[in-house]
Amino acid sequence: MTTSAMPDILTNILDEEPIPSEKIVYLQARAKLRLHDLILRRFATAEDGPDQLDQSQIARRLGLSRARISQLLGVPGNWTIESATKLAAAIGGEIDFGWIPFPIPQDRNAADSLAAHVATGQQRRESRLPSSSKKSQDKSILPL
């Protein structure tokens, strides 16, 4: 999954206690949409696979109507972990979760620096070297 820049609503999310409810609602909606996208991508792959899975097969596997399956796949609505897990199982897999930490900058310059490194995907190797290694320029052994 590709990540994009942090939306403004999440900037400094941990600065307020308790976390404002609109930020929690926003995060819940993002999580639900990501889960919906994952299920839809898996279903599309299964549709094109050797078994050519369709909504009727999912409905039979779960004991639900085809109309209900169409409704579930159309909009995540009130999905729960239970309903998403059932859909995943009927499609032929299970759900795995990842973690996206919020950056906790020490100051604004640190935040800008972090954002620049994340955006470009670059890592400064020389910043990991002890100062003595930088001076010697001995590239045969580099500390981790």
Backbone as a ProteinNet text record, in pm:
[ID]
protein_1_A
[PRIMARY]
MTTSAMPDILTNILDEEPIPSEKIVYLQARAKLRLHDLILRRFATAEDGPDQLDQSQIARRLGLSRARISQLLGVPGNWTIESATKLAAAIGGEIDFGWIPFPIPQDRNAADSLAAHVATGQQRRESRLPSSSKKSQDKSILPL
[TERTIARY]
84.7	0	89.2	50.2	126.4	69.9	157.8	113.2	128.8	43.1	50.8	85.5	99.8	130.8	20.4	57.7	-39.4	-140.2	-269.8	-371.7	-362.3	-403.2	-396.5	-468.4	-578.5	-655.6	-573.7	-472.2	-391.2	-264.2	-236.6	-119.3	-131.8	-28.5	-24.1	-141.4	-186	-301.5	-279.8	-155	-128.7	-104.4	-115.2	-94.1	-212.8	-330.8	-450.1	-493.4	-531.5	-583.8	-715.8	-819.9	-826.5	-821.1	-790.2	-787.6	-929	-940.7	-1073.3	-1153.2	-1280.5	-1366.4	-1370.4	-1362.2	-1365.9	-1242.5	-1130.9	-1010.9	-1024.8	-1086	-1110.1	-1206.9	-1314.5	-1412.2	-1344.2	-1257.2	-1183.6	-1097.4	-1025.6	-940.9	-1024.4	-1140.3	-1228.1	-1275.7	-1312	-1356.7	-1244.3	-1122.5	-1007.4	-980.9	-987.4	-962.7	-1069.6	-1193.3	-1302.3	-1286.9	-1249.2	-1230.2	-1110.9	-1004.4	-889.4	-927.9	-1004	-1048.5	-1140.3	-1232.1	-1322	-1242.1	-1143.1	-1058.5	-984.5	-932.7	-863.4	-957.1	-1076.1	-1173.1	-1210.3	-1235.1	-1271.5	-1158.7	-1035.1	-921.5	-907.7	-924.3	-916.5	-1030.2	-1149.6	-1263.1	-1239.6	-1189.1	-1160.6	-1059.1	-957.5	-857.4	-921.9	-1010.5	-1077.9	-1174.4	-1237.9	-1328.2	-1252.8	-1129.5	-1049.3	-967.8	-971.4	-892.5	-952.3	-887	-931.9	-1073.7	-1115.7	-1249.6	-1356.7	-1315.5	-1406.3	-1517.8	-1475.2	-1566.5	-1661.5	-1787.5	-1884	-1963.9	-2047.7	-2122.9	-2217.7	-2270	-2360	-2286.1	-2162.3	-2083.3	-2052.8	-2018.8	-1993.4	-2119.7	-2235.1	-2362.7	-2388.8	-2365.6	-2386.1	-2290.6	-2165.3	-2065.3	-2101.1	-2167.1	-2200.2	-2345.9	-2425.6	-2565.6	-2644.4	-2605.2	-2672.8	-2728.3	-2813.9	-2865.7	-2759.8	-2773.2	-2681	-2698	-2820.1	-2846.7	-2770.7	-2766	-2694	-2544.3	-2491	-2348.6	-2318.9	-2406	-2388.3	-2388.6	-2478.2	-2485.6	-2357.2	-2308.3	-2185.6	-2064.7	-2055.3	-1940.1	-1950.9	-2071.9	-2091.6	-2042.1	-2072.4	-2036.9	-2003.2	-1893.3	-1858.5	-1959.3	-2038.1	-2143.7	-2105.9	-2176.9	-2154.4	-2073.3	-1973.2	-1887.9	-1830.9	-1818	-1749.3	-1633.5	-1548.4	-1440.7	-1501.7	-1613.3	-1678.9	-1727.2	-1796.5	-1848.6	-1735.8	-1631.8	-1517.7	-1445.2	-1433.7	-1367.8	-1447.5	-1579.9	-1664.2	-1647.6	-1649.4	-1629.7	-1493.3	-1390.2	-1255.7	-1249.7	-1309	-1308.1	-1381	-1495.6	-1572.6	-1497.9	-1415.4	-1336.3	-1212.6	-1170.5	-1060.2	-936.6	-949.7	-831.7	-869.9	-771.6	-795.9	-732.3	-774.5	-729	-606.7	-508.5	-389.2	-380.5	-337.8	-334.5	-191.1	-172.4	-44.3	-59.3	50.4	52.7	117	53.3	107.6	122.3	244.3	260.6	250.6	203.5	206.3	347.2	403.1	533.8	519.9	615.6	615.9	742.2	733.7	852.5	887.9	1018.8	1065.2	1039.3	1048	1015.8	970.8	930	877.3	982.8	1110.1	1216	1233.2	1222.2	1232.8	1117.7	998.9	882.8	902.7	951.5	976.1	1082	1186.5	1292.4	1239	1159.5	1100.4	1010.8	927.8	837.2	914.9	1025	1106	1167.7	1218.1	1279.2	1175.1	1057.4	951.3	901.3	883.5	831	924.8	1054.3	1149.8	1194.8	1166.7	1208.9	1358.4	1426.6	1571.8	1613.4	1726.7	1785.3	1928.9	1969.6	2105.2	2197.1	2272.5	2361.1	2470	2523.2	2631.7	2587.8	2459.8	2414.7	2417.8	2426.7	2431.8	2574.3	2672.4	2811.3	2864.4	2947.2	3012.9	3105.3	3130.8	3211.1	3350.3	3409.3	3542.5	3540.6	3433.7	3424.3	3410.3	3340.6	3324	3458.8	3543	3671.9	3765.5	3763.5	3861.2	3827.3	3697.6	3653.7	3687.6	3703.8	3729.3	3597.1	3574.9	3447.9	3449.1	3557.3	3561.5	3474.4	3459.9	3376.8	3290.1	3160.7	3068.8	2984.2	2978	2893.6	2746.5	2666.5	2522.3	2447.9
-117.2	0	123.4	217.4	341.1	434.9	511.7	608	747.1	834.7	972.6	1060.6	1188.2	1282.7	1279.5	1307	1305	1418.5	1385.1	1489.7	1590.9	1714.3	1821.1	1784.3	1709.9	1676.8	1593	1522.6	1437.9	1506.4	1625.1	1698.8	1725.1	1692.6	1713.6	1647.5	1532.9	1465.1	1431.9	1406.7	1368.1	1486.6	1608.1	1726.9	1757.8	1707.7	1736.4	1611.3	1630.4	1518.7	1560.3	1487.2	1368.6	1406.7	1307.7	1331.3	1373.2	1482.1	1529.7	1421.7	1415.5	1310.7	1315	1434.4	1440.4	1374.5	1377.8	1310.2	1158.6	1111.6	968.3	919	994.5	957.4	950.8	1045.9	1047.5	922.1	886.5	766.8	639.6	633.2	517.6	503.3	614.6	611.4	566.9	616.9	575.2	426.3	375.2	233	148.6	191.5	117.3	116.8	231.2	239.1	155.1	152.2	67.9	-79.7	-118	-256.2	-291.6	-201.8	-222	-239	-154.6	-162.4	-296.8	-340.9	-469.8	-584.3	-587.1	-692.6	-688.9	-569.5	-558.9	-603.7	-568.6	-612.9	-764.5	-825	-971.5	-1037.4	-980.5	-1035.1	-1026.6	-913.2	-897.6	-1001.6	-1026.4	-1128.3	-1266.2	-1296.9	-1427	-1443.1	-1333.5	-1339.2	-1380	-1330.3	-1359.6	-1487.5	-1547.8	-1667.3	-1791.5	-1905.8	-2030.6	-2072.4	-2038.4	-2076.2	-1975.6	-1860.3	-1753.5	-1729.6	-1694.1	-1668.4	-1555	-1571	-1462.5	-1438.9	-1335.8	-1299.1	-1410	-1486.6	-1597.2	-1703.3	-1732.3	-1829.7	-1778.1	-1650.2	-1591.1	-1600.2	-1569.8	-1575.8	-1717.4	-1819.3	-1957.5	-1993.7	-1952.4	-1984.2	-1922.3	-1807.7	-1737.6	-1755.9	-1820.9	-1839.8	-1710.1	-1621.1	-1492.3	-1482.3	-1383.4	-1363.2	-1295.5	-1315.4	-1249.6	-1097.7	-1052.7	-908.7	-851.7	-927.3	-880.7	-872.9	-971.1	-969.7	-849.9	-823.4	-707.3	-579.3	-571.6	-453.9	-439.4	-548.3	-543.9	-502.4	-556.4	-524.2	-385	-331.7	-200.3	-86.4	-90.7	16.7	-47.2	-2.7	-65.6	-38.4	69.1	96.9	68.8	-23.2	-57.2	-185.4	-201.6	-319.9	-329.2	-451.8	-480.8	-573.2	-597.3	-694.6	-829.9	-864.3	-992.1	-1003.2	-898.6	-905.7	-905.1	-825.8	-823.6	-957.9	-1019.1	-1149.8	-1256	-1252	-1348.1	-1332.2	-1208	-1184.5	-1236.5	-1205.5	-1250.6	-1403.1	-1469.6	-1616.3	-1672.9	-1614.4	-1661.7	-1638.9	-1534.5	-1505.6	-1595.8	-1645.1	-1741.2	-1696.7	-1612.9	-1568.5	-1508.3	-1450.5	-1381.1	-1243.2	-1158	-1019.1	-1007.2	-931.8	-901.9	-750.5	-701.4	-557	-505.3	-381.4	-312.6	-193.8	-131.7	-18.1	100.1	216	339.9	437.3	453.9	543.9	690.4	771.9	916.4	963.3	1050.7	1105.2	1196.3	1186.9	1271.7	1356.8	1470.6	1554.9	1626.8	1648.3	1725	1872.9	1916	2054.2	2057.8	2171.6	2182.6	2148.9	2185.9	2152.8	2003	1932.6	1786.7	1727.6	1783.8	1734.9	1755.8	1873.5	1901.2	1807.8	1781.9	1691.6	1550	1504	1371.2	1360.7	1459.8	1458.7	1453.4	1526.4	1527.1	1390.3	1325.9	1193.6	1088.7	1094.7	999.5	1019.9	1144.9	1174.6	1127.8	1140.6	1101.7	957.5	896	757.5	743.6	853.3	850.1	827.2	763	744.1	791.7	873.9	926.6	829.6	753.4	652.3	714.8	827.8	888.3	936.3	961	1005	890.9	767.1	653	617.4	676.1	642.7	724.1	661.9	740.9	843.5	951.1	1059	1011	916.8	867	794	723.8	653.5	751	862	961.8	1021.5	1045.1	1108.1	1013.7	884.6	792.2	751.1	760.8	720.8	575.1	490.2	348	281.3	241	184.1	32.1	-28.4	-174.6	-228.6	-156.5	-200.6	-82.3	-99.5	5.7	-43.7	30.8	-11	-5.9	-89.5	-93.8	8.2
0	0	0	-83.2	-84	21.6	76.4	176.4	119.1	160.1	113.9	232.6	204.6	311.8	415.9	538.6	647.2	627.5	630.8	617.1	731.5	703.8	804.2	933.4	922.4	1042.6	1141	1089.9	1177.1	1226.5	1176.1	1221.2	1370.6	1442.6	1587.8	1661	1614.3	1673.7	1820.6	1859.1	1996.9	2089.8	2036.9	2119.6	2210.6	2175.1	2253.7	2329.7	2455.2	2533.9	2594.6	2577.8	2493.7	2345.6	2261.5	2117.5	2075.4	1998.2	1957.2	1882.6	1911.4	1854.4	1701.9	1641.5	1494.5	1432.7	1504	1453.8	1466.2	1573	1590.1	1483.1	1459	1356.4	1220.1	1191.4	1065	1052	1157.1	1154.1	1137.5	1201.8	1186.9	1043	980.7	841.3	748.6	772.1	690.1	703.6	826.3	849.1	779.2	789.5	725.9	573.6	517.2	371.6	326	404.7	369.9	372.5	474	485	368	334.3	221.1	92	72.7	-46.1	-51.4	61.5	67.3	27.8	85	54.2	-94	-147.4	-289.6	-382.1	-347.4	-429.8	-427.2	-310.2	-297.6	-375.4	-366.7	-439.7	-590	-638.2	-781.2	-827.7	-744.3	-777.8	-782.8	-687.2	-683.7	-801.1	-843.7	-959.6	-1085	-1097	-1216	-1201	-1083	-1055.6	-1119.3	-1096.9	-1159.4	-1117.3	-994.1	-947.3	-986.7	-1037.5	-1080.2	-977.1	-856.6	-746	-780.1	-744.1	-765	-636.4	-639.1	-519.6	-474.3	-567.5	-530.9	-450	-487.4	-412.2	-271.2	-260.4	-128.5	-44.1	-104.9	-33.2	19.1	-64.6	-20.3	92.2	80.7	183.4	318.5	316.2	440.9	483.2	399.1	432.7	427.7	338.7	322.3	180.7	158.5	23.1	-63.5	-193.8	-286	-276.6	-253.6	-239.2	-119	-9.5	110.3	82.5	10.2	-24.8	-114.3	-210.3	-297.8	-216.6	-120.2	-33	48.5	107	187.3	104	-17.6	-102.2	-162.7	-171.3	-231.5	-145.3	-15.9	76.2	210.4	274.3	401.9	512.6	500.8	597.2	741.1	801.1	941.5	956.2	873.2	884.6	1025.3	1069	1194.2	1161.3	1257.8	1236.7	1200.5	1265.2	1239.9	1095.8	1045.8	908.9	806.1	829	736.5	737.3	855.3	866	791.7	802.1	729.9	579.2	531	387.4	342.4	420.4	384.7	377.8	475.6	477.7	355.6	321.8	206.7	75.7	72.2	-47.5	-53.2	63.3	63.3	137.5	238	312.1	445.8	510.1	635.9	629.4	717.7	719.6	809	762.3	839.8	850.1	965.7	988.6	993.1	953.8	964.4	1057.9	1088.7	1180.7	1112.3	1119.1	1063	1178.6	1231.3	1346.4	1304.7	1398.3	1377.5	1408.7	1325.4	1361.5	1483.3	1573.8	1692.3	1686.1	1617.1	1601.1	1730.6	1750.9	1865.6	1845.6	1721.9	1687.8	1542.2	1494.4	1358.1	1253.7	1277	1182	1170.2	1283.1	1279.6	1199.5	1214.5	1140	990.5	952.2	811.1	755.3	833	790.2	772.7	868.2	860.2	737.9	714.7	600.2	469.5	461.1	339.7	314.1	419.4	403	367.4	428.3	398.8	256.1	216.1	83.6	-26.6	-5.5	-109.4	-96.1	19.1	40.5	57.3	83.2	95.7	239.9	252.5	385	375.7	467.7	463.5	534.6	458.5	512.9	599.7	555.8	631	769.1	786.9	918.3	1018.7	971.4	1062.3	1101.8	1036.2	1064.2	1181.2	1265.7	1370.3	1306	1377	1319.7	1281.8	1353.8	1319.7	1186.2	1155.4	1027.6	913.4	936.3	830.7	791.6	890.7	863.3	792	832	776	633.7	595.9	464.2	432.8	538.4	519.1	490.6	367.2	328	335.9	383.7	391.5	503	614	724.3	765.6	749.5	787.9	904.6	1011.3	1125.1	1086.4	1150.5	1122.3	1200.8
[MASK]
++++++++++++++++++++++++++++++++++++++++++++++++++++++++++++++++++++++++++++++++++++++++++++++++++++++++++++++++++++++++++++++++++++++++++++++++

